Amino acid sequence: MCLGSKDETSGNQSCVATIQEDGKLTIRLRLPDALVPVFGKHVPISDLFFKYGHTEILAALKECQYRNTVQKEKKTASSDYGQAISYRFVRDKKGWRLFASTAISEPTWETSTRCGVIGVDINVDHLAVIETDRFGNPLSKQSIPLQLYGKDKNQSLAEIGNACAQIIQIAKESKKDLVIEKLDFKTKKAYLKGNTKYRRMLSSFAYSTIIQHLKSRAFRFGVTLHQVHPAFTSLFGRIKFAKRYGLSIHQAAALCIARRLFGFSERPPGYLNNIPDDKGGYITLTVPERNRSKHGWTYLLTSAFFFVTH
């Protein structure tokens, strides 16, 4: 590990990178004193190209070059410029790999909530996507397949990457922010601990990986991403929006997620005397997290209807 510092040449003291004419990199690695008699003080490594993030590394190096120019001219404070770049050398069965880390400047945000948002409901086998207007009404819908069960790690990552790329593209084309749930995946797995089938599906589901891909790609392409509380999105979507707009249960949940960002009303329809659980029974809602100190019937009474327990 070669720790970077913006005060050093090219952002690192012991691993100095320079930009070649073809855009690739050449680094000069400073060796430990014990190896100097055998290999010399420095080892040059040329023609390096990072498959991901190469543009960001080049931008950081140019920032360091500008810092050196400012230092020579002595016109302004050079401490305002420069970019630290850390390098990590890893050896595995295939050979040596080089990882570079640097801070990425905030992108130019290309989306907003002025004309609506894109709601996404993450499920085991697909991603449900809904585009809304600024009043929370659905404009378009689609489901992006995401079959991860039975696939190895690399295949799963490829599937997740392709699905997330489609969602970010939808947000970019519509110029609308992205809204997803903020779920505790560990709690969800514990809840289904006794069900072997669903535990296996959730294991390959890789919820946290999907969230990380969405956040990373959204930041890279200037798409603002919001996370909202997930309570009752599937339930309210099923009883309130699925039939009204001709949506699947998951697409209706995505609509609830999108509407929740704006704080639109989620009160269940007044004509319902009870809420079916889709399994022949009925549902009693728990008190929302914000009202846990109140009585269990508080939420039911404020919703102006009675839930039958089963």
C-alpha positions as CSV (number, residue, x, y, z in Angstrom):
1,M,0.0,0.0,0.0
2,C,1.3,3.4,-1.0
3,L,-0.6,6.1,0.8
4,G,-1.2,9.3,-1.1
5,S,-0.9,12.9,-0.2
6,K,-1.9,16.0,-2.2
7,D,1.3,17.7,-1.0
8,E,3.5,15.2,-2.9
9,T,4.4,15.1,-6.6
10,S,1.6,13.4,-8.6
11,G,-0.2,12.9,-5.3
12,N,2.1,10.2,-3.9
13,Q,5.6,10.2,-2.5
14,S,6.6,6.6,-3.1
15,C,4.6,5.8,-6.2
16,V,4.8,8.7,-8.7
17,A,2.6,8.5,-11.9
18,T,3.1,10.4,-15.1
19,I,0.8,10.6,-18.1
20,Q,2.1,9.2,-21.4
21,E,1.3,10.7,-24.8
22,D,-1.2,7.9,-25.5
23,G,-3.1,8.6,-22.3
24,K,-1.7,5.6,-20.4
25,L,0.3,5.9,-17.2
26,T,3.9,5.2,-16.2
27,I,4.6,4.9,-12.5
28,R,7.9,5.0,-10.7
29,L,7.8,2.8,-7.6
30,R,10.2,3.6,-4.7
31,L,11.6,0.3,-3.3
32,P,12.5,-0.4,0.3
33,D,16.1,0.2,1.2
34,A,16.7,-3.5,1.7
35,L,15.9,-4.1,-2.0
36,V,17.9,-1.2,-3.4
37,P,21.2,-3.1,-3.7
38,V,19.5,-5.8,-5.9
39,F,16.9,-3.9,-7.9
40,G,17.9,-0.3,-7.6
41,K,16.1,2.6,-5.9
42,H,13.1,2.8,-8.3
43,V,11.1,0.4,-10.5
44,P,9.3,1.9,-13.5
45,I,6.1,0.3,-14.7
46,S,4.7,1.7,-18.0
47,D,1.6,1.4,-20.3
48,L,-0.8,1.2,-17.4
49,F,-4.5,1.6,-18.1
50,F,-7.4,1.3,-15.6
51,K,-10.5,-0.3,-17.1
52,Y,-12.6,1.6,-14.6
53,G,-11.9,5.1,-13.3
54,H,-9.0,5.9,-15.6
55,T,-10.5,9.3,-16.5
56,E,-10.8,10.2,-12.8
57,I,-7.1,9.2,-12.2
58,L,-6.0,11.4,-15.1
59,A,-8.0,14.3,-13.7
60,A,-6.4,13.9,-10.3
61,L,-2.9,13.8,-11.9
62,K,-3.7,17.0,-13.9
63,E,-4.8,18.7,-10.6
64,C,-1.4,17.7,-9.1
65,Q,0.4,19.2,-12.1
66,Y,-1.5,22.4,-11.7
67,R,-0.4,22.5,-8.1
68,N,3.2,22.3,-9.1
69,T,2.7,25.1,-11.6
70,V,1.2,27.3,-8.9
71,Q,4.1,26.6,-6.6
72,K,6.6,27.7,-9.2
73,E,4.7,30.9,-10.0
74,K,4.1,31.7,-6.3
75,K,1.0,33.8,-7.2
76,T,-1.6,32.0,-5.1
77,A,-1.6,29.5,-2.3
78,S,-0.8,26.1,-3.7
79,S,-2.5,24.4,-0.7
80,D,-5.8,24.9,-2.4
81,Y,-4.8,22.5,-5.2
82,G,-3.6,19.0,-5.5
83,Q,-5.1,15.5,-5.2
84,A,-4.0,12.6,-3.2
85,I,-3.8,9.2,-5.0
86,S,-3.2,6.0,-3.1
87,Y,-2.0,2.8,-4.8
88,R,-2.4,-0.8,-3.7
89,F,-0.5,-3.7,-5.2
90,V,-2.2,-7.1,-4.9
91,R,-0.8,-10.4,-5.9
92,D,-3.1,-13.3,-6.6
93,K,-3.1,-16.5,-8.7
94,K,-3.1,-14.6,-11.9
95,G,-0.3,-12.2,-11.0
96,W,-0.1,-8.6,-9.8
97,R,-2.9,-6.1,-9.9
98,L,-2.8,-2.4,-9.2
99,F,-5.6,-0.5,-7.5
100,A,-5.7,3.3,-7.4
101,S,-7.9,5.4,-5.1
102,T,-8.6,9.1,-5.2
103,A,-11.4,11.5,-4.3
104,I,-13.9,12.2,-7.1
105,S,-15.2,15.7,-7.5
106,E,-19.0,16.1,-7.3
107,P,-20.5,15.8,-10.8
108,T,-22.9,18.2,-12.5
109,W,-26.3,17.0,-11.5
110,E,-28.5,16.4,-14.5
111,T,-31.8,15.4,-12.8
112,S,-34.3,17.0,-10.5
113,T,-37.7,16.5,-8.9
114,R,-39.5,19.4,-10.7
115,C,-41.3,17.2,-13.2
116,G,-41.5,14.0,-11.1
117,V,-39.2,11.1,-10.2
118,I,-38.3,7.5,-11.0
119,G,-39.4,5.0,-8.3
120,V,-37.7,1.6,-8.1
121,D,-38.9,-1.4,-6.1
122,I,-36.1,-4.0,-5.7
123,N,-37.3,-7.6,-5.8
124,V,-35.8,-11.1,-5.8
125,D,-36.2,-11.7,-9.6
126,H,-36.7,-8.2,-11.1
127,L,-36.6,-4.4,-10.6
128,A,-40.0,-2.7,-10.9
129,V,-39.7,0.8,-12.3
130,I,-42.3,3.6,-12.3
131,E,-42.0,7.1,-13.8
132,T,-44.2,9.7,-12.2
133,D,-45.2,13.3,-12.8
134,R,-44.8,16.0,-10.2
135,F,-48.2,15.2,-8.8
136,G,-47.3,11.5,-8.1
137,N,-49.3,10.1,-11.0
138,P,-47.7,7.2,-13.0
139,L,-46.6,8.0,-16.5
140,S,-44.8,4.8,-17.6
141,K,-43.9,1.4,-16.1
142,Q,-41.6,-1.4,-16.7
143,S,-40.0,-4.5,-15.1
144,I,-36.3,-5.2,-15.6
145,P,-35.5,-8.9,-15.2
146,L,-32.8,-9.8,-12.6
147,Q,-32.4,-13.5,-12.3
148,L,-29.5,-14.2,-9.9
149,Y,-30.4,-17.6,-8.5
150,G,-28.0,-20.3,-9.5
151,K,-25.4,-17.9,-10.9
152,D,-21.9,-17.4,-9.7
153,K,-20.5,-14.2,-8.3
154,N,-19.3,-12.7,-11.6
155,Q,-22.4,-13.6,-13.5
156,S,-24.5,-12.0,-10.7
157,L,-22.4,-8.9,-10.8
158,A,-22.8,-8.6,-14.5
159,E,-26.6,-9.0,-14.3
160,I,-26.8,-6.4,-11.5
161,G,-24.6,-4.0,-13.5
162,N,-26.7,-4.3,-16.6
163,A,-30.0,-3.8,-14.7
164,C,-28.7,-0.8,-12.8
165,A,-27.4,0.7,-16.1
166,Q,-30.9,0.5,-17.6
167,I,-32.4,2.3,-14.6
168,I,-29.8,5.1,-14.6
169,Q,-30.4,5.5,-18.4
170,I,-34.1,5.9,-17.8
171,A,-33.4,8.6,-15.1
172,K,-31.0,10.4,-17.4
173,E,-33.3,10.4,-20.4
174,S,-36.3,11.7,-18.3
175,K,-34.0,14.0,-16.3
176,K,-35.7,12.9,-13.1
177,D,-34.3,11.9,-9.7
178,L,-34.2,8.3,-8.6
179,V,-36.0,7.0,-5.5
180,I,-35.4,3.7,-3.8
181,E,-36.2,2.1,-0.4
182,K,-33.8,2.2,2.5
183,L,-34.0,-1.3,3.8
184,D,-32.1,-3.2,6.5
185,F,-31.2,-6.4,4.5
186,K,-29.9,-8.2,7.6
187,T,-33.3,-7.7,9.3
188,K,-35.1,-9.0,6.3
189,K,-33.0,-12.1,6.1
190,A,-33.5,-12.8,9.8
191,Y,-37.3,-12.5,9.4
192,L,-37.2,-15.2,6.7
193,K,-34.7,-17.4,8.5
194,G,-37.1,-20.3,8.9
195,N,-38.0,-20.4,5.2
196,T,-35.2,-22.3,3.4
197,K,-36.5,-21.4,-0.1
198,Y,-36.7,-17.7,0.5
199,R,-33.4,-17.6,2.5
200,R,-31.7,-19.1,-0.5
201,M,-33.3,-16.6,-2.9
202,L,-32.3,-13.7,-0.6
203,S,-28.8,-15.0,-0.4
204,S,-28.4,-14.8,-4.2
205,F,-30.5,-11.6,-4.2
206,A,-27.5,-9.4,-3.2
207,Y,-29.7,-6.5,-2.2
208,S,-26.8,-4.5,-0.8
209,T,-24.9,-5.0,-4.0
210,I,-27.8,-3.6,-6.1
211,I,-28.0,-0.5,-3.8
212,Q,-24.2,0.0,-4.1
213,H,-24.3,-0.3,-7.9
214,L,-27.2,2.2,-8.1
215,K,-25.5,4.7,-5.9
216,S,-22.2,4.5,-7.6
217,R,-23.6,4.7,-11.2
218,A,-26.0,7.5,-10.2
219,F,-23.2,9.6,-8.8
220,R,-21.0,8.9,-11.9
221,F,-23.7,10.0,-14.3
222,G,-25.0,13.0,-12.3
223,V,-28.3,11.3,-11.3
224,T,-29.6,12.3,-7.8
225,L,-30.6,9.3,-5.7
226,H,-33.0,9.4,-2.7
227,Q,-33.8,6.7,-0.2
228,V,-37.1,6.7,1.7
229,H,-38.5,4.6,4.6
230,P,-39.9,1.3,3.3
231,A,-42.8,0.8,5.7
232,F,-46.0,-0.6,4.0
233,T,-45.0,0.3,0.4
234,S,-46.0,-3.1,-0.9
235,L,-49.2,-3.1,1.1
236,F,-50.4,0.4,0.2
237,G,-49.4,-0.2,-3.4
238,R,-51.5,-3.3,-3.6
239,I,-54.7,-1.9,-2.0
240,K,-54.5,1.6,-3.3
241,F,-52.7,1.8,-6.7
242,A,-52.5,-1.6,-8.4
243,K,-56.1,-1.8,-9.5
244,R,-56.5,1.9,-10.1
245,Y,-53.6,2.2,-12.6
246,G,-53.4,-1.4,-13.8
247,L,-50.1,-2.0,-12.1
248,S,-48.5,-5.2,-10.8
249,I,-48.0,-5.3,-7.0
250,H,-44.3,-4.5,-7.3
251,Q,-44.9,-1.6,-9.7
252,A,-47.5,-0.2,-7.4
253,A,-44.9,-0.5,-4.6
254,A,-42.5,1.5,-6.7
255,L,-45.2,4.1,-7.1
256,C,-45.6,4.3,-3.4
257,I,-41.8,4.7,-3.0
258,A,-41.8,7.6,-5.6
259,R,-44.8,9.3,-3.9
260,R,-43.2,9.0,-0.5
261,L,-40.4,11.4,-1.4
262,F,-42.9,14.2,-2.0
263,G,-44.8,13.3,1.2
264,F,-48.1,12.7,-0.7
265,S,-51.0,11.1,1.3
266,E,-50.9,7.4,1.8
267,R,-54.2,7.0,3.6
268,P,-56.0,3.8,2.5
269,P,-59.2,4.1,0.5
270,G,-62.3,4.9,2.7
271,Y,-64.3,2.1,1.2
272,L,-62.1,-0.6,2.7
273,N,-63.4,-1.9,6.0
274,N,-60.4,-4.2,6.2
275,I,-57.2,-5.0,4.3
276,P,-56.8,-8.5,2.8
277,D,-53.4,-10.0,3.0
278,D,-53.8,-11.8,-0.3
279,K,-53.7,-15.1,1.6
280,G,-57.3,-15.4,2.8
281,G,-56.8,-13.3,5.9
282,Y,-56.6,-9.7,7.0
283,I,-53.8,-7.4,8.1
284,T,-53.4,-5.3,11.3
285,L,-50.8,-2.6,10.8
286,T,-48.2,-1.9,13.4
287,V,-47.6,1.6,14.6
288,P,-45.2,3.6,12.4
289,E,-41.7,4.0,13.7
290,R,-42.2,7.7,14.3
291,N,-45.1,7.0,16.7
292,R,-43.8,3.9,18.6
293,S,-44.5,5.7,21.9
294,K,-48.2,5.8,21.2
295,H,-50.9,3.2,21.5
296,G,-51.1,0.5,18.9
297,W,-54.5,1.7,17.7
298,T,-53.3,5.2,17.0
299,Y,-52.5,4.7,13.4
300,L,-55.8,2.8,12.8
301,L,-57.9,5.5,14.3
302,T,-56.2,8.3,12.4
303,S,-56.7,6.4,9.2
304,A,-60.5,6.5,9.9
305,F,-61.2,2.9,9.5
306,F,-60.9,-0.4,11.4
307,F,-58.7,-3.3,10.6
308,V,-59.9,-6.8,11.3
309,T,-57.3,-9.1,12.7
310,H,-57.1,-12.7,11.5
